[in-house]
Amino acid sequence: MEFLWYILPFILIFTVLVFVHELGHYLAARQCNVRVEVFSVGFGKEIFGLTDKFGTRWRLSSIPLGGYVKLFGVLPPDEARGEEVSPIGDEDTSFYNKPTGQKAWIYFAGPLANLIFAVAVLAAVYSITGKQYLPASIGKVYSNSAAERAGIRKGDIVIKVGKSSIKRFEQLSSVVRSSPGKDISLTIQRNNKIIVLVVTPKPIEVDVAGSKKTIGRLGVSRSRSGSKIIEYNPLTATWEAIIETLSLSGLILDYLGQVVSGERSAKELGGPIRIAQISGDVAQTGIFSSGLFQLAAFLSINLGIINLLPIPLLDGGQLLVLGIEALRRKPLEKGLLAVYQNIGLVFIVCLTIFVFWNDLVQLRFVDYLYGWIK
């Protein structure tokens, strides 16, 4: 039963997010007069389904891990066969016959739907329970660090970097990393006083994919206490939700860039097992808790951003192909397109195996299995 308490919240959240993503594709396709043949929640054998007046088969399938929409006429006419063959007079509803702009909109609408969903969820949470956050509070100042030399103390809260207001420690870290050896003005709240200090992040050389890169280091750690709750009216909550979604999107892209460049370890990447664990832990506070809704919003942002990456088979990869074809003013050759898609498939399979392994290592399942075999 304890296992179900962890897996069911994950399946519920993931199913909702996939439905939202595919609904974005569906609505954009309908807007562009492209016939949607199937809207499936899950993969595999159909458990239940119905066909609407537009000819779309809405189905609930047996494997509740994902979903898809099947658009009519994705393949060019000379390659189409079976259900892809266009009945006479139905060419106007074919995806293949649509302008590049409409095709791009249909691909982009899925990730966009995830981002809009995140904004809506966060706005609702902020309106009802308020917004909780950990300020950029200093938990520890290390000896002989740039922070110590500048006069920063434990308990200080950084509220501005230069003229820009900040609310999170990550915002401070991003500026520090990109400013090695440069003076930075920090506005700090210390008890009931506001003071301004100038700090010069210490230049540190790190190895990035075999080459050296210099980043800045302040020499502090974040405080884990002192969380605050701010209440908002619905309008302000929506604006805060938009800012939060954009900020989290930027942090996700920044993290992925650091992983690719070698600045951060790919071992931090989590997969379905770790997400299920987090979902179950958060669900302990209640299936309708604000924490679970905020987790759903964060995962929705992740899903939207990941799908926009220029990786073959993902929406971003399809958008890249459309862009290349628009510049060439002709479709990619079938052989080249097949190689591109196969590369994407191999990458996704390898990434899936890697994050599963990461999850098992983090949960110490590998150590347990090794001990059991011995």
N, C-alpha and C positions, 0 to 999 in steps of 0.2 A: 504493500500500500504506500509505503514511503517513496518508492520508485515512481509510482503514478503521480504523487504530489509534485514531483520535479518535472516529469515528462509532459503532463497534461497542460500546465501553463505555457510551456514552450510551444507545444503544438498549436494551442489556441492563438497565441501571439503571432506565431509564424504564419498560420493560415490567414489571419486577418491582414497581415502585411502583404502577403502574396496576392490576396484578393484585391486589395487597394491598388497594388502595382498593375495587375492585369486589367483592372477596371479603368485605369488611366489609358492603357492601350486601346481598350474597347471603345471608350467614349470618343477618343480622338479618331479612331477608325470610322465610327458611325458619323462623326462630324464631317469626315472627308468622303463619305459615301462609299466606304469599303465594306463589303459584306464580311461579317464575322461568322465563320462556320461553327466554331466550338469555343465555349468559355468553360474551362475546367478548373475546379479547385481540387488539387491533388493529381496524381498520375495513376496509371494502371486502369483496371477494370472499373467501369461505371457502376456505382451503387444506386444512384438516383439521378434522374435528369428530366428535363422538359424542353420543348422547342417553342420559342416565342414567335410572334407574328413576322419578325424580320428574318426568320430562318436560322437563328442562332440556337445551338444546342447547349443549354446550361446544364452542367453535370457535376456531381460530387463523385470523386473517384476514390479508389481503395487505399492509395498510398498518400497520406496527408502531409507530404513534405514538398510543397511547391505547387505549381499550377501553370496554366498557359492559356493563351488565346490563339486560335487558328484562323488566320486571315485567308480569305479567298484570293487566289491568283498571285501568290508570292513568287512562284517560278515564272520565267518567261514562257510564252505560248509554245515554243518549239521544244521545251523540256518538260512541259506539264503533262501529266497523265492521270487517269482515274478522276478523283474528285477535283483535281486542279484544272481539268479541262473546262473552259468557259462555255456555257450554253449560249446559243445565238441570242444576241441582245443583252447579254449580261456582262459585256466587256467593261462597261462603265464602273462596275463595282469591284473590279480587279485591282489589287494592290499594285501589281506590276505596272499598270497603265497610268498610275497617278504621278503627278509632278514630284520632283525631288523634294521640294519644300514640304509637301503633304506627307511624304514618306518619313522625312526627318521628324516631323511633328508627331507622328504616330509612335515612332521609337522613343522620342524624348518624353512623351506624355506619361509613360510608366514611372520612371524615376521622379518626374515632377509630382505625380500623384502621391508618392511616398513622402516627399518634402512638405506638400500641402497638408497631408494627414498629420505629420509631426507637428506642424504649426497649430492645427486645430486641437490636437490632444493637449499640447502644452498650454495653449490659451485657456482651455477648459480647466486644467489643473490649477493654473495661476489664478484664475477667477474664483475658484471654489476654495482651495486650500492655501493659496499663496505660493510664492516661489522661495525655495530654500537653496542656499548656496554657502560655500565656504569662501570667505574673502581671501585676498592675497596676504595671509597672515604668516609671519615668520615664526617657525617653530624652533629652529636652532641656527646659530651663527658659528661657523667653523673657524678655528684658530688660524691666524695668518691669511685670512681670506680677504678678497676685495671688499666684501660686506663689512667685515670687522674694521678694516682700515677706514671705511667711509663713516663709521659710527652707527651702523644698523644694529639693533638689539632684538633679542628674543621678545616676541609679543607685538612688535611693530606691524602695522597693517599698511601695505602700499596701496594708495588710492589713485595715484597718477604716475605715469611714466612720461616725462616731458610734459606736454600739454594734453595728453590723452588719458582719460579716465579708464581705470581697469577695475575688474571685480574678481578676477580669478588669478591664481598663482601661475597657471599656464600662459596667461597673457604676458606676465612679467618674464617668464622663462624664454618665450619666443624672442622678445626684444634683447634680452641679455645674450642669448646664443649668437645673434646676428650682429653684435656690437663689441667684438673683442678689442680691448685697448682704447675704446672710445668713452668719453664722459657721458653719463646718463643722469639726468635730473629726476630724482624720485621724491614725490610728495608722500609723506608718511603721517599716519595717525598714530600718535603715541600717547596712550591714556586719553586725556581730553585735549591734547595739544596737536596742532598741525605743524610739522616741520618739513623743511626741504633739504635733502642731502644729495650730494653729487658722488656717484660711484663710478669706478672704471673697471668693468669686467676683466678678469685676468685672462689673457690669451692662452688657450689650451689647444695643443695639436691632437687631432684624432685621426685614426686611419679610416678612410672612406673608400671602400672598393679598391684597396691597394695603393691609394694615393693619400697624401696628407692634406688635412683641412683644418683651419684655425677657427675655433669658436670661442665665445666668451663664457666665463664661469663666475658666478657671484659668490658662491660658497655658503649657501643657506639651504635649509629644508623647510617644507611647508608645515604649518601647524594643522593638526587634524581636529581641533576643537574650535568652538566659537561660531557654529553655523547660525545663520540668520534667516528669518522668514519675512518676506515683504508681501503685503496684500495689494492686489490691483483690481481696478474696475475692468469690465470686459474689453473695452477699447484699448486700454493701456496693456492689458494682459496679452492681447493679440500682437501688439507691437513688440512686447518683450519676447513673445514666442518666436516671432520672425527673426529678431536679433539673435536669440538663442540658437535657432536652427542654422542660421548663417555662420555663427561662431563655431558650433559643433562641426559643421561641414568643413570649415577651414582647418580645424584641429585634426579631423580625420585625414584630410589631404596632406597636411603637414606631417602627420605621423607616417603615412604611407610613403611620402617622399623621403623621410629619414630612414625608413626600412630599406628602400631601394638604393639609397646612397650609402648605406652601411653605417649610418650614425646610430641607429637603434637596432636591436636584435629582432629578427623575425620570430623568435620564440615567444614574443609577447602576443602574437596573433592568436586569437581564439576561434574555435569552431562551434558546431552545434552542441557538443557535449558540455562545453563550458557555459554556453548561453543557456542551456537547459538547467544547469546547476544554479546560475544566477537567477533565472526566472523562478525556480522553485524556492530559492532563499527569499526573494522579494515577495513571492506569493504567501509566505508564512505570515506576513502582516495583514493579509486579507486579499481576496481575489479582486476586490474593487478598490484597493489601496492606491493612493496617488503615486507611490513608488513603482507599482507595476505599470501604470499608465505612462509614467515618464520613461521606464525601460522600453516600453513599446515604441514611444516616440524616438528614442535614441537609436533603436534597432531599425526603425523605418528610415531614419536619416542615413544610417549605414548602408541599407539596402539601396536607397536612391543613389548615393554617391558611388558605391561600388559598381552599380550597373551603368554609370556614366563613364567609367574608365574605358580607354580605347583598347579593350581586350576583345579579340574575336569571339563571336557568339553572344556577347553581352550587348546591351543597347548602345553603349558607347562605341563598341567595335563596329556595329552596323552603321552608326552615324559617321564613323571614320571612312567606311567604304563608300557611303553616299557622297561624302566630301571629295574623295579621290575621283569618283566617277564624274562628279560635277566639274572638276578641274580638267579632266581628260575629255569630257563631253562624250563619253561612251562607257558602256559597262566594262567591268573588269573581266578578263578572260576567265573561262570556266576553270581551267587548270590552276591559275593563280589564286582564284577565289577559294578553290578546294583546299589548296595548301594553307592559305590564311586561316580557314575555318578549322582545319586539322590541328594547326599550331594552337589555336584557342582551346580546342577540346583537350589536348594534351596538357596545356597549362592549367586548365580548370581542374582536371583529374588530379594532377600532381599537387596543386594547392589544397584540394580537398583532403587528400591523404596526409599532407603535411600538417594541416590544422587539426585533423583528428588525432594524429600522433602527438602533437603539442598538448592537446587536451588530456590525453591519457597520461602523458608524462607529468603534467601539472597536477593531476588528480592522484598521482603516484600509483596508478593502476599497473604501469609497467613493472615497478618494483614488486608489487604484490604478485603479479603473474610469474615473475622470475623466481620469487621465493616459493611459490606454489609448485612450479615445475621441478625445482631442486628437491 
